[in-house]
Amino acid sequence: MYLDDPGDDKSKVILAVKKETGLSFDEIRNRLNSNSFLVAEGYGENTLVLADYFISLGAKVRTEQK
Protein backbone atom coordinates (compact mmCIF):
# COMPACT_ATOMS: atom_id res chain seq x y z
CA MET A 1 0.00 0.00 0.00
CA TYR A 2 1.37 3.36 -1.04
CA LEU A 3 0.51 6.65 0.63
CA ASP A 4 0.06 9.18 -2.17
CA ASP A 5 -1.32 12.10 -0.15
CA PRO A 6 -1.83 12.42 3.63
CA GLY A 7 -4.88 14.63 3.08
CA ASP A 8 -6.12 17.50 5.21
CA ASP A 9 -5.56 15.86 8.62
CA LYS A 10 -1.87 15.22 8.07
CA SER A 11 -1.02 14.84 11.77
CA LYS A 12 -3.38 11.85 12.28
CA VAL A 13 -2.04 10.17 9.15
CA ILE A 14 1.58 10.73 10.21
CA LEU A 15 0.85 9.23 13.65
CA ALA A 16 -0.80 6.22 11.99
CA VAL A 17 2.23 5.77 9.71
CA LYS A 18 4.55 5.99 12.71
CA LYS A 19 2.52 3.36 14.56
CA GLU A 20 2.41 1.04 11.54
CA THR A 21 6.03 1.38 10.41
CA GLY A 22 8.03 2.46 13.48
CA LEU A 23 9.74 5.17 11.43
CA SER A 24 10.82 8.43 13.06
CA PHE A 25 8.93 11.63 12.31
CA ASP A 26 11.90 12.89 10.25
CA GLU A 27 11.93 9.71 8.15
CA ILE A 28 8.18 9.97 7.58
CA ARG A 29 8.43 13.62 6.57
CA ASN A 30 11.27 12.83 4.15
CA ARG A 31 9.36 9.94 2.58
CA LEU A 32 6.21 12.05 2.22
CA ASN A 33 8.26 14.42 0.07
CA SER A 34 9.33 11.58 -2.25
CA ASN A 35 7.31 10.31 -5.20
CA SER A 36 5.90 7.21 -3.54
CA PHE A 37 5.73 6.17 0.09
CA LEU A 38 5.42 2.42 0.59
CA VAL A 39 3.65 1.95 3.94
CA ALA A 40 2.99 -1.79 3.82
CA GLU A 41 3.77 -4.71 1.57
CA GLY A 42 1.66 -7.77 1.15
CA TYR A 43 -1.65 -8.83 -0.21
CA GLY A 44 -4.96 -9.83 1.18
CA GLU A 45 -7.34 -8.64 3.81
CA ASN A 46 -4.78 -7.09 6.18
CA THR A 47 -3.52 -4.69 3.52
CA LEU A 48 -7.07 -3.77 2.54
CA VAL A 49 -8.03 -3.11 6.17
CA LEU A 50 -4.96 -0.89 6.55
CA ALA A 51 -5.81 0.96 3.33
CA ASP A 52 -9.39 1.49 4.53
CA TYR A 53 -8.09 2.86 7.83
CA PHE A 54 -5.86 5.40 6.09
CA ILE A 55 -8.70 6.36 3.75
CA SER A 56 -10.94 6.94 6.79
CA LEU A 57 -8.32 9.41 8.04
CA GLY A 58 -8.59 11.30 4.75
CA ALA A 59 -5.43 10.00 3.10
CA LYS A 60 -5.16 9.00 -0.52
CA VAL A 61 -3.66 5.54 -0.83
CA ARG A 62 -2.94 3.17 -3.66
CA THR A 63 -2.69 -0.59 -3.69
CA GLU A 64 -1.16 -2.58 -6.52
CA GLN A 65 -2.17 -6.12 -7.35
CA LYS A 66 0.30 -8.48 -9.00
Predicted model as a PDB file, atoms N, CA, C, CB and O in Angstrom, pLDDT in the B-factor column:
MODEL        1                                                                  
ATOM      1  N   MET A   1       0.837  -1.151   0.000  1.00 89.00           N  
ATOM      2  CA  MET A   1       0.000   0.000   0.000  1.00 89.00           C  
ATOM      3  C   MET A   1       0.899   1.237   0.000  1.00 89.00           C  
ATOM      4  CB  MET A   1      -0.961  -0.015   1.206  1.00 89.00           C  
ATOM      5  O   MET A   1       1.818   1.364   0.809  1.00 89.00           O  
ATOM      6  N   TYR A   2       0.609   2.124  -0.914  1.00 91.00           N  
ATOM      7  CA  TYR A   2       1.369   3.364  -1.037  1.00 91.00           C  
ATOM      8  C   TYR A   2       0.528   4.532  -0.538  1.00 91.00           C  
ATOM      9  CB  TYR A   2       1.810   3.598  -2.503  1.00 91.00           C  
ATOM     10  O   TYR A   2      -0.670   4.607  -0.812  1.00 91.00           O  
ATOM     11  N   LEU A   3       1.153   5.428   0.185  1.00 92.00           N  
ATOM     12  CA  LEU A   3       0.510   6.650   0.631  1.00 92.00           C  
ATOM     13  C   LEU A   3       0.847   7.729  -0.384  1.00 92.00           C  
ATOM     14  CB  LEU A   3       0.965   7.055   2.078  1.00 92.00           C  
ATOM     15  O   LEU A   3       1.996   8.159  -0.482  1.00 92.00           O  
ATOM     16  N   ASP A   4      -0.154   8.165  -1.139  1.00 91.00           N  
ATOM     17  CA  ASP A   4       0.063   9.180  -2.169  1.00 91.00           C  
ATOM     18  C   ASP A   4      -0.119  10.592  -1.636  1.00 91.00           C  
ATOM     19  CB  ASP A   4      -0.878   8.952  -3.327  1.00 91.00           C  
ATOM     20  O   ASP A   4       0.570  11.513  -2.073  1.00 91.00           O  
ATOM     21  N   ASP A   5      -1.045  10.770  -0.690  1.00 91.00           N  
ATOM     22  CA  ASP A   5      -1.323  12.102  -0.148  1.00 91.00           C  
ATOM     23  C   ASP A   5      -1.903  11.926   1.254  1.00 91.00           C  
ATOM     24  CB  ASP A   5      -2.311  12.911  -1.077  1.00 91.00           C  
ATOM     25  O   ASP A   5      -2.889  11.208   1.421  1.00 91.00           O  
ATOM     26  N   PRO A   6      -1.306  12.574   2.273  1.00 92.00           N  
ATOM     27  CA  PRO A   6      -1.830  12.417   3.627  1.00 92.00           C  
ATOM     28  C   PRO A   6      -3.166  13.110   3.856  1.00 92.00           C  
ATOM     29  CB  PRO A   6      -0.837  12.937   4.606  1.00 92.00           C  
ATOM     30  O   PRO A   6      -3.820  12.859   4.868  1.00 92.00           O  
ATOM     31  N   GLY A   7      -3.583  13.972   2.944  1.00 92.00           N  
ATOM     32  CA  GLY A   7      -4.883  14.632   3.084  1.00 92.00           C  
ATOM     33  C   GLY A   7      -4.834  15.834   4.003  1.00 92.00           C  
ATOM     34  O   GLY A   7      -3.762  16.337   4.337  1.00 92.00           O  
ATOM     35  N   ASP A   8      -6.011  16.288   4.408  1.00 93.00           N  
ATOM     36  CA  ASP A   8      -6.120  17.500   5.211  1.00 93.00           C  
ATOM     37  C   ASP A   8      -5.690  17.307   6.660  1.00 93.00           C  
ATOM     38  CB  ASP A   8      -7.529  18.000   5.175  1.00 93.00           C  
ATOM     39  O   ASP A   8      -5.152  18.231   7.269  1.00 93.00           O  
ATOM     40  N   ASP A   9      -5.918  16.126   7.219  1.00 90.00           N  
ATOM     41  CA  ASP A   9      -5.561  15.863   8.617  1.00 90.00           C  
ATOM     42  C   ASP A   9      -4.227  15.120   8.664  1.00 90.00           C  
ATOM     43  CB  ASP A   9      -6.678  15.038   9.335  1.00 90.00           C  
ATOM     44  O   ASP A   9      -4.149  13.965   9.083  1.00 90.00           O  
ATOM     45  N   LYS A  10      -3.195  15.809   8.228  1.00 91.00           N  
ATOM     46  CA  LYS A  10      -1.865  15.223   8.074  1.00 91.00           C  
ATOM     47  C   LYS A  10      -1.324  14.640   9.378  1.00 91.00           C  
ATOM     48  CB  LYS A  10      -0.904  16.264   7.547  1.00 91.00           C  
ATOM     49  O   LYS A  10      -0.667  13.599   9.361  1.00 91.00           O  
ATOM     50  N   SER A  11      -1.591  15.296  10.506  1.00 93.00           N  
ATOM     51  CA  SER A  11      -1.023  14.836  11.774  1.00 93.00           C  
ATOM     52  C   SER A  11      -1.543  13.447  12.157  1.00 93.00           C  
ATOM     53  CB  SER A  11      -1.343  15.836  12.887  1.00 93.00           C  
ATOM     54  O   SER A  11      -0.767  12.619  12.633  1.00 93.00           O  
ATOM     55  N   LYS A  12      -2.829  13.177  11.961  1.00 94.00           N  
ATOM     56  CA  LYS A  12      -3.382  11.851  12.275  1.00 94.00           C  
ATOM     57  C   LYS A  12      -2.781  10.784  11.375  1.00 94.00           C  
ATOM     58  CB  LYS A  12      -4.913  11.855  12.132  1.00 94.00           C  
ATOM     59  O   LYS A  12      -2.484   9.676  11.821  1.00 94.00           O  
ATOM     60  N   VAL A  13      -2.604  11.127  10.102  1.00 93.00           N  
ATOM     61  CA  VAL A  13      -2.039  10.166   9.151  1.00 93.00           C  
ATOM     62  C   VAL A  13      -0.580   9.883   9.501  1.00 93.00           C  
ATOM     63  CB  VAL A  13      -2.153  10.698   7.699  1.00 93.00           C  
ATOM     64  O   VAL A  13      -0.144   8.732   9.460  1.00 93.00           O  
ATOM     65  N   ILE A  14       0.170  10.918   9.844  1.00 92.00           N  
ATOM     66  CA  ILE A  14       1.576  10.730  10.211  1.00 92.00           C  
ATOM     67  C   ILE A  14       1.689   9.856  11.462  1.00 92.00           C  
ATOM     68  CB  ILE A  14       2.263  12.097  10.448  1.00 92.00           C  
ATOM     69  O   ILE A  14       2.554   8.982  11.522  1.00 92.00           O  
ATOM     70  N   LEU A  15       0.837  10.077  12.452  1.00 94.00           N  
ATOM     71  CA  LEU A  15       0.854   9.233  13.651  1.00 94.00           C  
ATOM     72  C   LEU A  15       0.514   7.782  13.313  1.00 94.00           C  
ATOM     73  CB  LEU A  15      -0.134   9.772  14.696  1.00 94.00           C  
ATOM     74  O   LEU A  15       1.111   6.858  13.866  1.00 94.00           O  
ATOM     75  N   ALA A  16      -0.441   7.581  12.411  1.00 93.00           N  
ATOM     76  CA  ALA A  16      -0.799   6.224  11.994  1.00 93.00           C  
ATOM     77  C   ALA A  16       0.360   5.554  11.264  1.00 93.00           C  
ATOM     78  CB  ALA A  16      -2.044   6.249  11.096  1.00 93.00           C  
ATOM     79  O   ALA A  16       0.616   4.366  11.461  1.00 93.00           O  
ATOM     80  N   VAL A  17       1.061   6.313  10.421  1.00 92.00           N  
ATOM     81  CA  VAL A  17       2.228   5.771   9.711  1.00 92.00           C  
ATOM     82  C   VAL A  17       3.313   5.400  10.721  1.00 92.00           C  
ATOM     83  CB  VAL A  17       2.776   6.798   8.671  1.00 92.00           C  
ATOM     84  O   VAL A  17       3.928   4.338  10.617  1.00 92.00           O  
ATOM     85  N   LYS A  18       3.544   6.267  11.685  1.00 93.00           N  
ATOM     86  CA  LYS A  18       4.554   5.990  12.712  1.00 93.00           C  
ATOM     87  C   LYS A  18       4.215   4.708  13.465  1.00 93.00           C  
ATOM     88  CB  LYS A  18       4.667   7.173  13.698  1.00 93.00           C  
ATOM     89  O   LYS A  18       5.088   3.874  13.705  1.00 93.00           O  
ATOM     90  N   LYS A  19       2.958   4.553  13.833  1.00 91.00           N  
ATOM     91  CA  LYS A  19       2.519   3.356  14.560  1.00 91.00           C  
ATOM     92  C   LYS A  19       2.692   2.101  13.710  1.00 91.00           C  
ATOM     93  CB  LYS A  19       1.054   3.498  14.991  1.00 91.00           C  
ATOM     94  O   LYS A  19       3.124   1.061  14.205  1.00 91.00           O  
ATOM     95  N   GLU A  20       2.349   2.209  12.427  1.00 88.00           N  
ATOM     96  CA  GLU A  20       2.406   1.045  11.537  1.00 88.00           C  
ATOM     97  C   GLU A  20       3.838   0.665  11.170  1.00 88.00           C  
ATOM     98  CB  GLU A  20       1.613   1.319  10.271  1.00 88.00           C  
ATOM     99  O   GLU A  20       4.162  -0.520  11.088  1.00 88.00           O  
ATOM    100  N   THR A  21       4.698   1.663  10.947  1.00 88.00           N  
ATOM    101  CA  THR A  21       6.031   1.375  10.414  1.00 88.00           C  
ATOM    102  C   THR A  21       7.154   1.466  11.434  1.00 88.00           C  
ATOM    103  CB  THR A  21       6.323   2.304   9.301  1.00 88.00           C  
ATOM    104  O   THR A  21       8.194   0.831  11.264  1.00 88.00           O  
ATOM    105  N   GLY A  22       6.958   2.255  12.503  1.00 92.00           N  
ATOM    106  CA  GLY A  22       8.025   2.457  13.476  1.00 92.00           C  
ATOM    107  C   GLY A  22       9.066   3.469  13.026  1.00 92.00           C  
ATOM    108  O   GLY A  22      10.098   3.626  13.678  1.00 92.00           O  
ATOM    109  N   LEU A  23       8.811   4.157  11.920  1.00 92.00           N  
ATOM    110  CA  LEU A  23       9.741   5.169  11.432  1.00 92.00           C  
ATOM    111  C   LEU A  23       9.708   6.406  12.326  1.00 92.00           C  
ATOM    112  CB  LEU A  23       9.409   5.551   9.982  1.00 92.00           C  
ATOM    113  O   LEU A  23       8.718   6.660  13.012  1.00 92.00           O  
ATOM    114  N   SER A  24      10.796   7.170  12.314  1.00 95.00           N  
ATOM    115  CA  SER A  24      10.816   8.430  13.056  1.00 95.00           C  
ATOM    116  C   SER A  24      10.023   9.485  12.280  1.00 95.00           C  
ATOM    117  CB  SER A  24      12.281   8.909  13.304  1.00 95.00           C  
ATOM    118  O   SER A  24       9.740   9.323  11.093  1.00 95.00           O  
ATOM    119  N   PHE A  25       9.675  10.563  12.977  1.00 93.00           N  
ATOM    120  CA  PHE A  25       8.934  11.634  12.313  1.00 93.00           C  
ATOM    121  C   PHE A  25       9.738  12.239  11.164  1.00 93.00           C  
ATOM    122  CB  PHE A  25       8.560  12.722  13.322  1.00 93.00           C  
ATOM    123  O   PHE A  25       9.167  12.598  10.134  1.00 93.00           O  
ATOM    124  N   ASP A  26      11.061  12.358  11.329  1.00 93.00           N  
ATOM    125  CA  ASP A  26      11.900  12.888  10.246  1.00 93.00           C  
ATOM    126  C   ASP A  26      11.875  11.979   9.024  1.00 93.00           C  
ATOM    127  CB  ASP A  26      13.341  13.069  10.728  1.00 93.00           C  
ATOM    128  O   ASP A  26      11.769  12.450   7.892  1.00 93.00           O  
ATOM    129  N   GLU A  27      11.975  10.666   9.263  1.00 93.00           N  
ATOM    130  CA  GLU A  27      11.930   9.712   8.150  1.00 93.00           C  
ATOM    131  C   GLU A  27      10.588   9.781   7.425  1.00 93.00           C  
ATOM    132  CB  GLU A  27      12.182   8.283   8.657  1.00 93.00           C  
ATOM    133  O   GLU A  27      10.535   9.739   6.196  1.00 93.00           O  
ATOM    134  N   ILE A  28       9.512   9.886   8.191  1.00 92.00           N  
ATOM    135  CA  ILE A  28       8.178   9.966   7.584  1.00 92.00           C  
ATOM    136  C   ILE A  28       8.069  11.228   6.747  1.00 92.00           C  
ATOM    137  CB  ILE A  28       7.072   9.941   8.667  1.00 92.00           C  
ATOM    138  O   ILE A  28       7.597  11.181   5.611  1.00 92.00           O  
ATOM    139  N   ARG A  29       8.498  12.347   7.294  1.00 89.00           N  
ATOM    140  CA  ARG A  29       8.431  13.617   6.570  1.00 89.00           C  
ATOM    141  C   ARG A  29       9.248  13.554   5.279  1.00 89.00           C  
ATOM    142  CB  ARG A  29       8.934  14.768   7.459  1.00 89.00           C  
ATOM    143  O   ARG A  29       8.798  14.033   4.238  1.00 89.00           O  
ATOM    144  N   ASN A  30      10.441  12.968   5.341  1.00 90.00           N  
ATOM    145  CA  ASN A  30      11.274  12.832   4.147  1.00 90.00           C  
ATOM    146  C   ASN A  30      10.616  11.939   3.099  1.00 90.00           C  
ATOM    147  CB  ASN A  30      12.642  12.270   4.520  1.00 90.00           C  
ATOM    148  O   ASN A  30      10.658  12.247   1.909  1.00 90.00           O  
ATOM    149  N   ARG A  31      10.015  10.849   3.527  1.00 89.00           N  
ATOM    150  CA  ARG A  31       9.357   9.941   2.576  1.00 89.00           C  
ATOM    151  C   ARG A  31       8.094  10.552   1.984  1.00 89.00           C  
ATOM    152  CB  ARG A  31       9.014   8.622   3.258  1.00 89.00           C  
ATOM    153  O   ARG A  31       7.752  10.279   0.834  1.00 89.00           O  
ATOM    154  N   LEU A  32       7.394  11.384   2.771  1.00 87.00           N  
ATOM    155  CA  LEU A  32       6.210  12.051   2.223  1.00 87.00           C  
ATOM    156  C   LEU A  32       6.583  13.006   1.090  1.00 87.00           C  
ATOM    157  CB  LEU A  32       5.471  12.814   3.327  1.00 87.00           C  
ATOM    158  O   LEU A  32       5.770  13.273   0.205  1.00 87.00           O  
ATOM    159  N   ASN A  33       7.798  13.512   1.120  1.00 85.00           N  
ATOM    160  CA  ASN A  33       8.257  14.418   0.072  1.00 85.00           C  
ATOM    161  C   ASN A  33       8.767  13.677  -1.163  1.00 85.00           C  
ATOM    162  CB  ASN A  33       9.347  15.315   0.612  1.00 85.00           C  
ATOM    163  O   ASN A  33       9.047  14.305  -2.184  1.00 85.00           O  
ATOM    164  N   SER A  34       8.892  12.348  -1.083  1.00 80.00           N  
ATOM    165  CA  SER A  34       9.333  11.577  -2.246  1.00 80.00           C  
ATOM    166  C   SER A  34       8.122  11.235  -3.117  1.00 80.00           C  
ATOM    167  CB  SER A  34      10.078  10.282  -1.805  1.00 80.00           C  
ATOM    168  O   SER A  34       6.983  11.536  -2.760  1.00 80.00           O  
ATOM    169  N   ASN A  35       8.381  10.613  -4.243  1.00 74.00           N  
ATOM    170  CA  ASN A  35       7.307  10.309  -5.197  1.00 74.00           C  
ATOM    171  C   ASN A  35       6.327   9.267  -4.688  1.00 74.00           C  
ATOM    172  CB  ASN A  35       7.895   9.836  -6.493  1.00 74.00           C  
ATOM    173  O   ASN A  35       5.122   9.405  -4.893  1.00 74.00           O  
ATOM    174  N   SER A  36       6.814   8.236  -4.035  1.00 76.00           N  
ATOM    175  CA  SER A  36       5.904   7.209  -3.537  1.00 76.00           C  
ATOM    176  C   SER A  36       6.376   6.745  -2.170  1.00 76.00           C  
ATOM    177  CB  SER A  36       5.815   6.013  -4.523  1.00 76.00           C  
ATOM    178  O   SER A  36       7.573   6.565  -1.942  1.00 76.00           O  
ATOM    179  N   PHE A  37       5.444   6.556  -1.279  1.00 88.00           N  
ATOM    180  CA  PHE A  37       5.733   6.170   0.094  1.00 88.00           C  
ATOM    181  C   PHE A  37       5.092   4.812   0.335  1.00 88.00           C  
ATOM    182  CB  PHE A  37       5.210   7.237   1.117  1.00 88.00           C  
ATOM    183  O   PHE A  37       3.877   4.715   0.506  1.00 88.00           O  
ATOM    184  N   LEU A  38       5.905   3.769   0.348  1.00 88.00           N  
ATOM    185  CA  LEU A  38       5.420   2.415   0.594  1.00 88.00           C  
ATOM    186  C   LEU A  38       5.217   2.252   2.099  1.00 88.00           C  
ATOM    187  CB  LEU A  38       6.419   1.338   0.034  1.00 88.00           C  
ATOM    188  O   LEU A  38       6.182   2.262   2.863  1.00 88.00           O  
ATOM    189  N   VAL A  39       3.969   2.102   2.520  1.00 89.00           N  
ATOM    190  CA  VAL A  39       3.648   1.951   3.939  1.00 89.00           C  
ATOM    191  C   VAL A  39       3.654   0.482   4.328  1.00 89.00           C  
ATOM    192  CB  VAL A  39       2.281   2.580   4.259  1.00 89.00           C  
ATOM    193  O   VAL A  39       4.176   0.124   5.384  1.00 89.00           O  
ATOM    194  N   ALA A  40       3.083  -0.369   3.493  1.00 84.00           N  
ATOM    195  CA  ALA A  40       2.994  -1.786   3.823  1.00 84.00           C  
ATOM    196  C   ALA A  40       3.060  -2.619   2.558  1.00 84.00           C  
ATOM    197  CB  ALA A  40       1.703  -2.088   4.597  1.00 84.00           C  
ATOM    198  O   ALA A  40       2.527  -2.241   1.515  1.00 84.00           O  
ATOM    199  N   GLU A  41       3.725  -3.760   2.669  1.00 81.00           N  
ATOM    200  CA  GLU A  41       3.769  -4.714   1.568  1.00 81.00           C  
ATOM    201  C   GLU A  41       2.890  -5.896   1.925  1.00 81.00           C  
ATOM    202  CB  GLU A  41       5.228  -5.172   1.269  1.00 81.00           C  
ATOM    203  O   GLU A  41       2.614  -6.159   3.095  1.00 81.00           O  
ATOM    204  N   GLY A  42       2.469  -6.583   0.921  1.00 72.00           N  
ATOM    205  CA  GLY A  42       1.659  -7.774   1.150  1.00 72.00           C  
ATOM    206  C   GLY A  42       0.337  -7.679   0.432  1.00 72.00           C  
ATOM    207  O   GLY A  42      -0.008  -6.651  -0.151  1.00 72.00           O  
ATOM    208  N   TYR A  43      -0.377  -8.747   0.485  1.00 66.00           N  
ATOM    209  CA  TYR A  43      -1.649  -8.829  -0.207  1.00 66.00           C  
ATOM    210  C   TYR A  43      -2.677  -9.399   0.742  1.00 66.00           C  
ATOM    211  CB  TYR A  43      -1.541  -9.686  -1.487  1.00 66.00           C  
ATOM    212  O   TYR A  43      -2.341  -9.989   1.769  1.00 66.00           O  
ATOM    213  N   GLY A  44      -3.901  -9.220   0.393  1.00 70.00           N  
ATOM    214  CA  GLY A  44      -4.958  -9.825   1.177  1.00 70.00           C  
ATOM    215  C   GLY A  44      -5.678  -8.839   2.065  1.00 70.00           C  
ATOM    216  O   GLY A  44      -5.559  -7.621   1.929  1.00 70.00           O  
ATOM    217  N   GLU A  45      -6.426  -9.417   2.977  1.00 77.00           N  
ATOM    218  CA  GLU A  45      -7.338  -8.640   3.805  1.00 77.00           C  
ATOM    219  C   GLU A  45      -6.618  -7.641   4.709  1.00 77.00           C  
ATOM    220  CB  GLU A  45      -8.172  -9.567   4.644  1.00 77.00           C  
ATOM    221  O   GLU A  45      -7.107  -6.525   4.889  1.00 77.00           O  
ATOM    222  N   ASN A  46      -5.479  -8.006   5.280  1.00 81.00           N  
ATOM    223  CA  ASN A  46      -4.775  -7.087   6.182  1.00 81.00           C  
ATOM    224  C   ASN A  46      -4.386  -5.793   5.483  1.00 81.00           C  
ATOM    225  CB  ASN A  46      -3.531  -7.755   6.750  1.00 81.00           C  
ATOM    226  O   ASN A  46      -4.531  -4.714   6.057  1.00 81.00           O  
ATOM    227  N   THR A  47      -3.901  -5.884   4.271  1.00 84.00           N  
ATOM    228  CA  THR A  47      -3.521  -4.689   3.524  1.00 84.00           C  
ATOM    229  C   THR A  47      -4.746  -3.856   3.192  1.00 84.00           C  
ATOM    230  CB  THR A  47      -2.774  -5.067   2.243  1.00 84.00           C  
ATOM    231  O   THR A  47      -4.691  -2.627   3.244  1.00 84.00           O  
ATOM    232  N   LEU A  48      -5.838  -4.500   2.855  1.00 86.00           N  
ATOM    233  CA  LEU A  48      -7.069  -3.769   2.539  1.00 86.00           C  
ATOM    234  C   LEU A  48      -7.641  -3.073   3.771  1.00 86.00           C  
ATOM    235  CB  LEU A  48      -8.111  -4.718   1.947  1.00 86.00           C  
ATOM    236  O   LEU A  48      -8.149  -1.955   3.676  1.00 86.00           O  
ATOM    237  N   VAL A  49      -7.560  -3.729   4.918  1.00 89.00           N  
ATOM    238  CA  VAL A  49      -8.028  -3.113   6.165  1.00 89.00           C  
ATOM    239  C   VAL A  49      -7.170  -1.895   6.486  1.00 89.00           C  
ATOM    240  CB  VAL A  49      -7.987  -4.132   7.341  1.00 89.00           C  
ATOM    241  O   VAL A  49      -7.693  -0.855   6.886  1.00 89.00           O  
ATOM    242  N   LEU A  50      -5.858  -2.017   6.314  1.00 90.00           N  
ATOM    243  CA  LEU A  50      -4.962  -0.891   6.552  1.00 90.00           C  
ATOM    244  C   LEU A  50      -5.258   0.252   5.581  1.00 90.00           C  
ATOM    245  CB  LEU A  50      -3.498  -1.334   6.421  1.00 90.00           C  
ATOM    246  O   LEU A  50      -5.289   1.415   5.984  1.00 90.00           O  
ATOM    247  N   ALA A  51      -5.471  -0.071   4.321  1.00 91.00           N  
ATOM    248  CA  ALA A  51      -5.810   0.957   3.330  1.00 91.00           C  
ATOM    249  C   ALA A  51      -7.114   1.652   3.704  1.00 91.00           C  
ATOM    250  CB  ALA A  51      -5.921   0.338   1.921  1.00 91.00           C  
ATOM    251  O   ALA A  51      -7.205   2.876   3.617  1.00 91.00           O  
ATOM    252  N   ASP A  52      -8.115   0.896   4.114  1.00 93.00           N  
ATOM    253  CA  ASP A  52      -9.395   1.485   4.533  1.00 93.00           C  
ATOM    254  C   ASP A  52      -9.213   2.414   5.729  1.00 93.00           C  
ATOM    255  CB  ASP A  52     -10.404   0.382   4.879  1.00 93.00           C  
ATOM    256  O   ASP A  52      -9.851   3.464   5.805  1.00 93.00           O  
ATOM    257  N   TYR A  53      -8.349   2.032   6.658  1.00 94.00           N  
ATOM    258  CA  TYR A  53      -8.086   2.865   7.829  1.00 94.00           C  
ATOM    259  C   TYR A  53      -7.478   4.210   7.414  1.00 94.00           C  
ATOM    260  CB  TYR A  53      -7.146   2.133   8.807  1.00 94.00           C  
ATOM    261  O   TYR A  53      -7.910   5.264   7.881  1.00 94.00           O  
ATOM    262  N   PHE A  54      -6.489   4.163   6.544  1.00 94.00           N  
ATOM    263  CA  PHE A  54      -5.857   5.404   6.088  1.00 94.00           C  
ATOM    264  C   PHE A  54      -6.839   6.259   5.292  1.00 94.00           C  
ATOM    265  CB  PHE A  54      -4.619   5.093   5.233  1.00 94.00           C  
ATOM    266  O   PHE A  54      -6.822   7.485   5.395  1.00 94.00           O  
ATOM    267  N   ILE A  55      -7.680   5.624   4.513  1.00 95.00           N  
ATOM    268  CA  ILE A  55      -8.702   6.363   3.754  1.00 95.00           C  
ATOM    269  C   ILE A  55      -9.677   7.033   4.720  1.00 95.00           C  
ATOM    270  CB  ILE A  55      -9.469   5.413   2.780  1.00 95.00           C  
ATOM    271  O   ILE A  55     -10.108   8.161   4.480  1.00 95.00           O  
ATOM    272  N   SER A  56     -10.025   6.350   5.806  1.00 96.00           N  
ATOM    273  CA  SER A  56     -10.940   6.936   6.790  1.00 96.00           C  
ATOM    274  C   SER A  56     -10.332   8.161   7.464  1.00 96.00           C  
ATOM    275  CB  SER A  56     -11.317   5.898   7.844  1.00 96.00           C  
ATOM    276  O   SER A  56     -11.056   9.021   7.966  1.00 96.00           O  
ATOM    277  N   LEU A  57      -8.998   8.241   7.477  1.00 95.00           N  
ATOM    278  CA  LEU A  57      -8.316   9.411   8.036  1.00 95.00           C  
ATOM    279  C   LEU A  57      -8.208  10.544   7.019  1.00 95.00           C  
ATOM    280  CB  LEU A  57      -6.924   9.022   8.526  1.00 95.00           C  
ATOM    281  O   LEU A  57      -7.754  11.639   7.351  1.00 95.00           O  
ATOM    282  N   GLY A  58      -8.621  10.285   5.792  1.00 95.00           N  
ATOM    283  CA  GLY A  58      -8.590  11.302   4.748  1.00 95.00           C  
ATOM    284  C   GLY A  58      -7.404  11.207   3.806  1.00 95.00           C  
ATOM    285  O   GLY A  58      -7.227  12.064   2.940  1.00 95.00           O  
ATOM    286  N   ALA A  59      -6.594  10.177   3.966  1.00 94.00           N  
ATOM    287  CA  ALA A  59      -5.430  10.002   3.101  1.00 94.00           C  
ATOM    288  C   ALA A  59      -5.816   9.382   1.767  1.00 94.00           C  
ATOM    289  CB  ALA A  59      -4.384   9.137   3.792  1.00 94.00           C  
ATOM    290  O   ALA A  59      -6.827   8.691   1.648  1.00 94.00           O  
ATOM    291  N   LYS A  60      -4.991   9.647   0.777  1.00 94.00           N  
ATOM    292  CA  LYS A  60      -5.155   8.996  -0.522  1.00 94.00           C  
ATOM    293  C   LYS A  60      -4.097   7.900  -0.611  1.00 94.00           C  
ATOM    294  CB  LYS A  60      -5.025  10.028  -1.719  1.00 94.00           C  
ATOM    295  O   LYS A  60      -2.897   8.162  -0.538  1.00 94.00           O  
ATOM    296  N   VAL A  61      -4.573   6.675  -0.771  1.00 93.00           N  
ATOM    297  CA  VAL A  61      -3.663   5.540  -0.827  1.00 93.00           C  
ATOM    298  C   VAL A  61      -3.876   4.782  -2.134  1.00 93.00           C  
ATOM    299  CB  VAL A  61      -3.871   4.604   0.390  1.00 93.00           C  
ATOM    300  O   VAL A  61      -4.881   4.941  -2.827  1.00 93.00           O  
ATOM    301  N   ARG A  62      -2.891   3.961  -2.428  1.00 90.00           N  
ATOM    302  CA  ARG A  62      -2.943   3.172  -3.664  1.00 90.00           C  
ATOM    303  C   ARG A  62      -2.431   1.773  -3.336  1.00 90.00           C  
ATOM    304  CB  ARG A  62      -2.092   3.839  -4.822  1.00 90.00           C  
ATOM    305  O   ARG A  62      -1.412   1.607  -2.665  1.00 90.00           O  
ATOM    306  N   THR A  63      -3.151   0.786  -3.820  1.00 86.00           N  
ATOM    307  CA  THR A  63      -2.689  -0.592  -3.692  1.00 86.00           C  
ATOM    308  C   THR A  63      -2.448  -1.116  -5.101  1.00 86.00           C  
ATOM    309  CB  THR A  63      -3.727  -1.488  -2.911  1.00 86.00           C  
ATOM    310  O   THR A  63      -3.128  -0.729  -6.051  1.00 86.00           O  
ATOM    311  N   GLU A  64      -1.485  -1.986  -5.214  1.00 78.00           N  
ATOM    312  CA  GLU A  64      -1.162  -2.576  -6.515  1.00 78.00           C  
ATOM    313  C   GLU A  64      -1.275  -4.079  -6.407  1.00 78.00           C  
ATOM    314  CB  GLU A  64       0.259  -2.165  -6.991  1.00 78.00           C  
ATOM    315  O   GLU A  64      -0.689  -4.689  -5.513  1.00 78.00           O  
ATOM    316  N   GLN A  65      -2.014  -4.669  -7.298  1.00 67.00           N  
ATOM    317  CA  GLN A  65      -2.171  -6.120  -7.346  1.00 67.00           C  
ATOM    318  C   GLN A  65      -1.181  -6.675  -8.356  1.00 67.00           C  
ATOM    319  CB  GLN A  65      -3.633  -6.524  -7.714  1.00 67.00           C  
ATOM    320  O   GLN A  65      -0.935  -6.067  -9.397  1.00 67.00           O  
ATOM    321  N   LYS A  66      -0.620  -7.827  -8.043  1.00 57.00           N  
ATOM    322  CA  LYS A  66       0.301  -8.483  -8.997  1.00 57.00           C  
ATOM    323  C   LYS A  66      -0.315  -9.748  -9.499  1.00 57.00           C  
ATOM    324  CB  LYS A  66       1.669  -8.783  -8.352  1.00 57.00           C  
ATOM    325  O   LYS A  66       0.290 -10.451 -10.308  1.00 57.00           O  
TER     326      LYS A  66                                                      
ENDMDL                                                                          
END                                                                             
